[in-house]
Amino acid sequence: LMGVDIEGGDGADGALREDVRLSQRLAALYAVTARLTASGSVDDVLVEVGRGVGQAMPRVGEVSIAVWDPRRGVIRDVLEFRPWTNRRVPLPPPGVHSIADLPELSALLLGETMHVQSLVDDPAVSEGQRAYMLRWGWHTVLQVPLIANGRTLGVVEIVDPFHAAPFSDDEVRFCEALAAARAGSLRQAQLYERVRR
């Protein structure tokens, strides 16, 4: 299905396109799950999240993952993955961000919402969120939490660096499902690495 042409047409063709897109997302979710059964490191889990999003959503140019330190009120960047090149890239400084000026992200991490979608030109986006997006050159960001055993571990940021257009409801649901499925793997990998030290 990954090679099926889904552009053009409407009506029955439109329904077929949606079915193919859904199948592609499910195949990507399955592929990530299969690869993770052979992996035990935090790094492998995070890279597979980035790769899975990129396979299922071609417009995504970057997937960033940050862990949350609720005591300090900060998130710490742990991964930046570029699906278009299928590569993890070095993290740019500063790497640690206070959530005090990011009300949308704060609400997400505190469990007040299940995702945040921000477009850089949307007047409803807070000034802090807009500045955060502009710093990295993001036009659209979808933020979903990494939650394991009822505990928020961090956030996955899915980025379109070129277009200020919302992700579809299906894309949002896919990202939520991927983050939820991978949060448990991430927690297990963190515990395993802690025991190995």
Salt bridges, closest charged atoms under 4 A:
GLU18 OE2 - ARG21 NH1 2.74
ASP43 OD1 - ARG88 NH1 1.71
GLU48 OE1 - ARG35 NE 2.38
GLU48 OE2 - ARG51 NH1 2.80
GLU62 OE1 - ARG82 NE 3.65
ASP77 OD2 - HIS97 NE2 2.93
GLU80 OE2 - ARG82 NH2 2.37
GLU127 OE2 - ARG130 NE 3.68
ASP160 OD2 - ARG59 NE 2.75
ASP160 OD2 - HIS163 ND1 3.52
ASP170 OD1 - ARG173 NH2 2.30
GLU171 OE2 - ARG25 NH2 3.68
GLU176 OE2 - HIS115 ND1 2.95
